[in-house]
Amino acid sequence: MAKFHNAWECVFYELDIVNKVNTYGYLDVTAATLKQLTGEEPRVLAKMDSKKQQPVIMRINNISMLAIDNGMYRLTKENPFIPIPDISSMRAYPIKKMEGLLTLDRFSKGVKTETMALDLAHYNSILDDCFGEKVALTLRNKRRASFKFKLGKTTFPVNKVQVEIDGCYEGARGIHVVEAKNSDDNDATIRQLLYAKRMLTEVIRGDKPVYAWLMVYDRKTGIFNFYKFLESGNRYYFDINQSKRYVLK
């Protein structure tokens, strides 16, 4: 971890990032530059799924980074992290566990991965209940996204950025893309939610509404927590009123 923080201190010093962001509002940095300055893999340096994963130098100076192109990042004073509401006091709705699927029964004991938790929710009809319709898994893995959005005062022209989709589910009335986590993070980056939602919206072109959800699986309690991601102008947030909790019985 010290190597990660030191690498970013080097980048900030060599590129004079704080002064340039303060002067111009943002600074675009290429993956090639990050590699040249640090010798580290850019994808490792760019992995910041929550605010606590940011390098110390970014947190101190209130600077964040989002991908805008294949191998290009924009550093700004804007905050891309969305607080995850505390819904621990909400009742977890019990769902009867499906019987008869041996591989599901025997390999789902001690859920260790986010994909496994998501599949468990799907095959036990938790997703159907959460989305209000019967859905089928239609997409997974990596895609490319191109769109434009604004965060605060900064425009982000996203062009062919790689987006990883944990699960995309389609029903008769809508399309639901889910970002799955099994961590105890207090926030989530809009890259994991907004980028996937906008990518699907561009492809679907209004034929069906596209919804984005964050699913956090609590490995200690076995509870599935769902948070609906919403946009309103340049504001991005989770709607606590549409949050839901489930537990398999």
N, C-alpha and C positions, 0 to 999 in steps of 0.2 A: 504493500500500500504506500509506503514511503517513496518508492520508485515512481509511482503514479503522481503523487503530489509534487515531487521534485521536478518531474518532466514538465508539468504544467507551469511551475514557477519559472522554468527556463523559457518556455514559450511566451509567457507574459512579459518577461524582461526583454527578450530578443525582439519582439514585435511591438513593444511599447503599447500593449493592448489597452491598459486603463486610460491613458491619455487620448488615444485615438477613438475609443468608444465614447468617452466624455465629450470629445470635440465633434465627431461626425455622427454620433448616434449608434453606429454599429461598425463592425469590422469583419470582413469575410476572410476566412483562412482555409487553405486547401489541405487535403490529407497529405499531399506530397510535402508541404511545408512542415507539418507536424512530424512527419517521419524524418525529414532532414535535420530538424532541430533537436530531436530527442532520441532518434534511433528506435523508438517504440512503434508498435502497430497502431495506426490511427483509430481503428475500430475499437481497440481497448481504451485508448485515451478518450474516445467520444461516448463511451457507455456510461450514461448518467440517468438511470431510470427514476431516481428520486433525488431530492435536494441533498440528502445526506451522502449521496455518492459523488457529489461534486468535489473537485479539488479545493483545498482550503483557500487558495488564492482567489478562486471564483467567489466563494461564499463571503470572504472578507470585503471584496469590492462590488458585491451585488451584481455580478456579471454571469450570464447564462449563455448556453449555446444550443442551437438547433441546426439540423441538416437542411440545406436548401438545394443541393444538387448532388450528383454522384461524385463524391470526393470533395465536397465544399460545405463549409459550416459558417453560420452567421453568429457572431458574438454580440450581445446587446445587454442593456440594463433591464430588459423585460423579463418577467418571471413566468416560465413555462410550466411550473409545477402547480397542480391543482390539489388543494387539501382534500383528504378523504374523510367524510363525515364519520363521527363516532356513533354507530348504531348498536352498540353492545347492549343497550337496555331494551332493544326491540325483541319481541318474541320470535324465536326461530320456528318457522312452520314445519311440522313433521311430514316427511314424505316416506311412504312405504317402499322399502328397497326391493328392486326387482329380483326375483328368484329364478334360478335355472340356468343362468349363463356362468358356466364354471370358470372360464378365464377371468371374467369380471369379478366373480366372488373371490377367487383365490389370489389374484394379483393386485386387487385393490385394497388389501389389508396393509395399512401403513402407507398411505398415499404420499409419494415422495416428489412427484413432479407436477408442474402446473398443467401439463397436457393430460395427465392421468386424472387430475381433479376435474378438469373440464369434461372429459369423456364420461366420468362417473356421473356428473350432473346431467349430461345429455341423455345417457341411456336409462337413467332413473326418472326421466320426465321433469326434472327440476327446471330445465330451460324452457320447456313447454309452458309450465305454470308461470314462470317469471315473465316470459314474453307475451303471454296471453293467447298463444296459438301453437299448434303442433309444427315443429320445425325439423328440417333435415340439414345435416352438415354438408356444406357445398364448397367451402374454400378453407385452405390451411397453408401455412408456410409463407414464402417471400414473394412479394410483388413489387412493381415500380409505380410510384405515384407522382403526378404532376398537377399542381393547383396553386392558387395564391391565397394567402390569408394575412390578417393583420392581428398583431398582439401588441396591445398598448398603442404606442405611436409608430411602431416599426412594421413594415411590410415584409413578408417572407415569401419570395417567389420560388416555390418548391418545384423542382424539375427532375423527374426520373429518380427520385430518392427511394431507396429500398425500404419497404415496409414489411414487417413480419406480422402475420395474422395468426393468432393462436387458434381462433375458430370463427368461421362465418356461417351463420345458420339462416335458412330461408323458409318462410312460411307463406301462406296464401296472401297475407296482408302486409308483410314487411320483411326486411332483411336486417339481421341483427349480428353485428360484429362484436366479439368479446375479447378483451384483454384479460388474461388470467394471471393471478399472482398467488403465491403461498408465503409471502413475506409479511412482516409487520410494519411496513412503511406507512408513514403518515400522509404521503402525497404520491401523485403519479404524474409523469410528464405527458404533455399533450401530444408529443410525438407518437406515443403508443395508442392514442385514442382518436385524436383529430385526423392524423395522417391516414389511418385506415378508413375512417368514416368518409373523408373527402375523396379518397381513391375510389371507393365503391360508388359514391354518389356520382362521380364523373362518368363511370362506366354504365351505371344503371340509367342515368339521365331522366329521372323522374318517373320511371315506370313503376317503381315501388319506393316507399319511404325507407331510408336507411337509419338504423339506430345503433348507437355504440354503448357498450356496457363494460364496466370493470367488475370482474369476479375475483374476490379474495377468499381463498380457502384457508381456514384456520385448522392446522393439523392437530392442535391440542384438543380442540372440542369437536372437530368434524363438522363445523358449521360453514355453509357456503354463504358468503355475503355478496350481494349484488348492488352496484351503484350505477344509475343511469347517467350518462354523460350528455350534457346539453350545451348549446351555443346560444348566445343572445348578443348580437352585435359583435363586439370584440371581447366579450366575456365568455369564459369557458369554465364550467363547474359541474359538480355532481349534485343532482336533485335529491336531497335527503327524503323528500316526501314520496319519491318513487323507489327508494331503497328497499331491498327485501332480504330476508334471511331464511335459510332452509337447513334442515338436518335430516339425515337418513335414519329411519327406524326399522 
